[in-house]
Amino acid sequence: KRVVDDFKRFTERGINTFDVGPSESGYNISESLLREYIQCEGWNLKELPQIMSRINFKEDLKMQHLAHDAVRREVNQCKDRLGVDYVDVMHLEWADLSQPGYVDAALYMMDEKTSGRIRHVSTSNLNTEAMERIVNAGVEISSTQVTYSMLDRRPDLALSDFCSAHGIVMTPYGVLAGGLLTSQSLNAPPHKLRSNKPSYAALLREVGGYDWFQFLLGTLNEIAQKHSVSMEAVAMKWVLQKPAVSSLVIGARTAEHIDTYRSLGIFSLDTEDDTAIEDVLTQGKAPRSDCYNWERGTSSMF
């Protein structure tokens, strides 16, 4: 009940877009919770929050023998779980980019858009080359989800420019690096640093190490005090002000930090702030490979 009530708190405070895409197990409980909230409120379709979901192709057999029916089935199952007639934003996620069927999958999603079952075709966790192939095939991509933070600046290499050139907006996630870019990490000993994903801890060791990281956090803390906001807000705003970024995907399990999210609309990082942050970042390692190549094992990050 608390989670359902939190949906109401979010929407009452102007946060009305929810990403409820299925997890790796193929199901996300937030879908049923959002459906329960919508049913309790008795809203009609015109008043629905904007819903984002995804089609995640990760099994070799499905990627090798993709059929239009498979895409339509995924869309219909999502609509049924949510109890809606259409999904506002549907992301395509494709595990193995050596399997070229992702272009066909995106084209099939365009058909679903034409049919009215989805409103916008988007992508998630794709590199720039894959995005270019999809766009060149005539698919109208509205947005792409990408991991982006002060610890992971790979979108700066190519994806950001590509999106800007083609009218595609980026909706980054992981902007707090799995909880590392928070006040809890400031002056915490190395063994007390906590991240919700082991990959971020490995990334931290590669990009600059503990002393560099504390220097970065100290800089964020000074900027936060200057603007009377939290360190987390500064880390999020840094990403939000990047070219091609339209909004952030925040892993909000509850409405507990809603004031932090709303504070993003009341301040901006100025030139002095950007310079201070950039001075620290340049003392760490800059990424050398495109988005998600490291995760797929096709190249190192640095």
C-alpha positions in Angstrom: 0.0 0.0 0.0 2.8 2.4 0.8 4.3 2.0 -2.7 0.9 2.6 -4.3 0.5 5.7 -2.2 3.9 6.9 -3.2 2.8 6.9 -6.9 0.1 9.5 -5.8 2.8 11.6 -3.9 4.9 11.6 -7.0 2.1 12.7 -9.4 0.8 15.3 -7.0 4.3 16.9 -6.9 4.6 16.9 -10.7 6.6 13.7 -11.3 4.3 11.7 -13.6 6.6 9.6 -15.8 7.4 6.0 -14.6 9.7 3.4 -16.1 8.2 0.0 -15.2 10.0 -2.1 -17.8 10.4 -5.8 -17.0 13.5 -7.0 -15.1 15.9 -9.7 -16.4 13.4 -12.3 -15.0 10.8 -10.9 -17.4 8.5 -9.2 -14.9 8.6 -6.1 -12.8 6.3 -5.8 -9.8 6.1 -2.0 -10.4 3.9 -2.8 -13.4 1.2 -4.3 -11.2 1.6 -1.6 -8.5 1.2 1.2 -11.1 -1.8 -0.6 -12.5 -3.3 -0.8 -8.9 -2.7 2.9 -8.4 -4.4 3.8 -11.7 -7.4 1.6 -10.9 -7.7 3.0 -7.4 -7.6 6.6 -8.8 -10.2 5.7 -11.5 -8.4 7.8 -14.1 -9.2 7.6 -17.8 -6.5 7.2 -20.4 -6.1 10.9 -21.0 -5.1 11.4 -17.4 -2.7 8.4 -17.1 0.9 9.1 -16.1 3.3 8.6 -18.9 4.5 5.0 -18.9 7.8 3.7 -20.2 8.6 0.0 -20.6 10.9 -2.2 -22.7 11.3 -5.2 -24.9 14.4 -7.0 -23.8 15.8 -9.6 -26.3 18.6 -11.5 -24.6 18.0 -15.1 -25.6 20.1 -16.3 -28.7 17.2 -18.1 -30.2 14.9 -15.1 -30.1 17.5 -12.9 -31.6 18.4 -15.3 -34.4 14.8 -16.0 -35.4 13.0 -12.8 -34.7 9.4 -12.5 -36.0 7.0 -9.6 -36.0 4.7 -11.7 -33.8 7.3 -11.8 -31.0 7.4 -8.0 -30.8 3.7 -7.7 -31.0 3.3 -10.3 -28.2 5.7 -8.4 -26.0 3.8 -5.2 -26.5 0.5 -6.8 -25.8 1.7 -8.6 -22.7 3.0 -5.3 -21.4 -0.3 -3.5 -22.1 -2.2 -6.4 -20.3 0.0 -6.3 -17.2 -0.5 -2.5 -17.0 -4.2 -2.5 -17.9 -3.8 0.1 -20.6 -4.6 0.4 -24.3 -1.1 1.7 -25.3 2.3 2.2 -23.8 3.7 5.8 -24.1 7.4 4.9 -24.6 8.6 1.4 -25.5 12.4 0.8 -25.4 14.2 -1.8 -27.4 17.0 -3.6 -25.6 19.2 -6.1 -27.5 21.8 -8.1 -25.7 24.1 -9.3 -28.6 24.8 -6.7 -31.2 26.5 -9.3 -33.4 23.0 -10.5 -34.1 21.7 -7.9 -36.6 18.0 -8.6 -35.9 17.7 -5.5 -33.7 17.1 -3.4 -36.8 14.2 -5.6 -37.8 12.9 -5.4 -34.2 13.0 -1.6 -34.3 11.1 -1.7 -37.6 8.5 -4.0 -36.1 8.1 -1.6 -33.2 7.5 1.2 -35.7 4.6 -1.0 -37.0 3.3 -1.2 -33.4 3.5 2.6 -33.2 1.5 2.9 -36.4 -1.1 0.6 -34.9 -1.5 2.8 -31.8 -0.2 0.2 -29.4 2.8 2.3 -28.5 3.3 6.0 -28.9 7.1 6.4 -29.1 9.9 3.9 -30.2 13.0 4.2 -28.1 16.1 2.2 -27.3 18.1 1.2 -24.3 21.7 0.1 -23.7 22.7 0.4 -27.4 26.0 1.8 -28.7 26.3 4.5 -31.3 26.9 2.1 -34.2 23.7 0.2 -33.4 21.7 3.5 -33.1 23.0 4.6 -36.5 22.0 1.4 -38.2 18.5 1.7 -36.8 18.1 5.3 -37.8 19.5 4.6 -41.3 16.8 2.0 -41.7 14.1 4.6 -41.3 13.1 4.1 -37.7 12.0 7.2 -35.8 13.8 7.0 -32.4 12.5 9.4 -29.9 14.9 8.7 -27.0 17.5 6.4 -25.7 18.3 5.2 -22.2 22.0 5.3 -21.4 24.2 5.0 -18.4 25.7 8.4 -17.7 27.4 9.9 -14.7 30.6 11.6 -13.5 32.2 8.1 -13.3 30.9 7.0 -16.7 31.2 9.6 -19.3 31.1 7.4 -22.4 28.1 9.2 -24.0 30.5 12.2 -24.5 32.6 10.3 -27.0 30.0 9.9 -29.8 26.4 9.1 -28.7 25.6 12.6 -27.4 26.6 14.2 -30.7 24.7 11.5 -32.7 21.6 12.0 -30.7 21.7 15.8 -31.1 22.2 15.5 -34.8 19.2 13.3 -35.2 16.7 14.8 -32.8 17.0 12.0 -30.3 17.0 12.8 -26.6 18.9 10.8 -24.0 17.3 9.8 -20.7 20.2 8.7 -18.6 20.1 6.3 -15.7 22.9 5.4 -13.2 23.5 9.1 -12.7 24.5 8.5 -9.0 26.7 5.6 -10.0 24.7 3.1 -8.0 24.7 5.2 -4.9 28.4 6.1 -4.9 27.9 9.8 -5.8 26.0 10.5 -2.6 26.7 12.2 0.7 27.1 8.8 2.4 30.3 8.3 0.4 31.9 11.6 1.5 34.9 10.9 3.8 33.7 7.3 4.1 36.6 4.8 4.4 37.1 2.6 1.3 35.5 -0.5 2.9 32.4 1.5 3.7 31.7 2.7 0.2 28.4 1.1 -1.0 27.1 0.7 -4.5 24.1 -1.3 -5.6 26.1 -2.7 -8.5 29.6 -4.2 -8.3 30.4 -2.8 -11.7 30.4 0.7 -10.3 32.9 -0.2 -7.7 35.2 -1.7 -10.4 34.6 1.4 -12.5 35.7 3.7 -9.6 39.0 1.9 -9.2 39.7 2.3 -12.9 38.6 5.9 -13.4 40.5 7.4 -10.5 40.6 5.5 -7.3 39.7 6.4 -3.7 41.7 9.6 -3.2 40.5 11.1 -6.5 36.9 10.1 -5.7 37.0 11.9 -2.4 38.4 15.0 -4.1 35.4 14.8 -6.5 32.9 14.4 -3.7 34.5 17.3 -1.8 34.0 19.5 -4.9 30.4 18.4 -5.2 29.8 19.2 -1.5 31.2 22.7 -1.9 28.9 23.3 -4.9 25.9 21.9 -3.1 26.5 24.3 -0.2 26.8 27.2 -2.6 23.3 26.4 -4.1 21.7 25.2 -0.8 21.0 21.8 -2.4 22.2 18.2 -1.8 25.3 16.6 -3.3 23.1 14.2 -5.0 21.2 17.1 -6.7 24.5 18.5 -8.0 25.6 15.1 -9.4 22.2 14.7 -11.1 22.1 18.3 -12.4 25.5 17.8 -14.0 24.1 15.1 -16.2 20.8 16.8 -16.8 22.5 19.9 -18.2 24.4 17.8 -20.8 23.5 18.3 -24.5 20.8 15.9 -25.7 19.7 15.0 -22.2 16.0 15.7 -21.6 15.3 13.9 -18.3 16.8 11.4 -15.9 15.7 7.9 -14.9 16.0 7.8 -11.1 15.8 4.5 -9.2 13.2 5.8 -6.7 11.8 2.9 -4.7 9.8 5.3 -2.6 8.9 9.0 -2.6 11.3 9.6 0.3 13.7 11.7 -1.7 11.2 13.6 -3.8 12.4 17.0 -2.5 15.9 16.2 -4.0 14.3 15.4 -7.3 12.2 18.6 -7.4 15.2 20.7 -6.4 16.7 20.0 -9.9 14.3 22.6 -11.2 15.3 25.4 -8.9 19.0 25.8 -9.6 21.6 25.5 -12.4 25.3 24.8 -12.4 27.1 27.9 -13.5 30.4 28.2 -15.4 32.4 28.3 -12.2 30.7 25.0 -11.1 31.3 23.3 -14.4 35.0 24.3 -14.4 35.5 23.1 -10.9 34.0 19.7 -11.7 35.8 19.4 -15.0 39.1 20.2 -13.3 38.6 17.1 -11.1 37.4 14.9 -13.8 40.4 15.6 -16.0 42.6 14.3 -13.2 41.0 10.9 -13.6 40.9 8.6 -16.7 38.7 9.5 -19.6 36.8 6.6 -21.3 38.0 5.5 -24.7 35.3 3.1 -25.9 31.7 3.7 -26.8 28.7 3.0 -24.6 28.1 -0.7 -23.6 31.1 -2.1 -25.5 32.8 -2.8 -22.1 29.7 -4.6 -20.8 29.5 -6.7 -23.9 33.2 -7.6 -23.7 34.1 -6.1 -27.1 36.5 -3.5 -25.7 38.0 -2.1 -22.5 36.6 1.1 -21.2 39.9 3.0 -20.7 
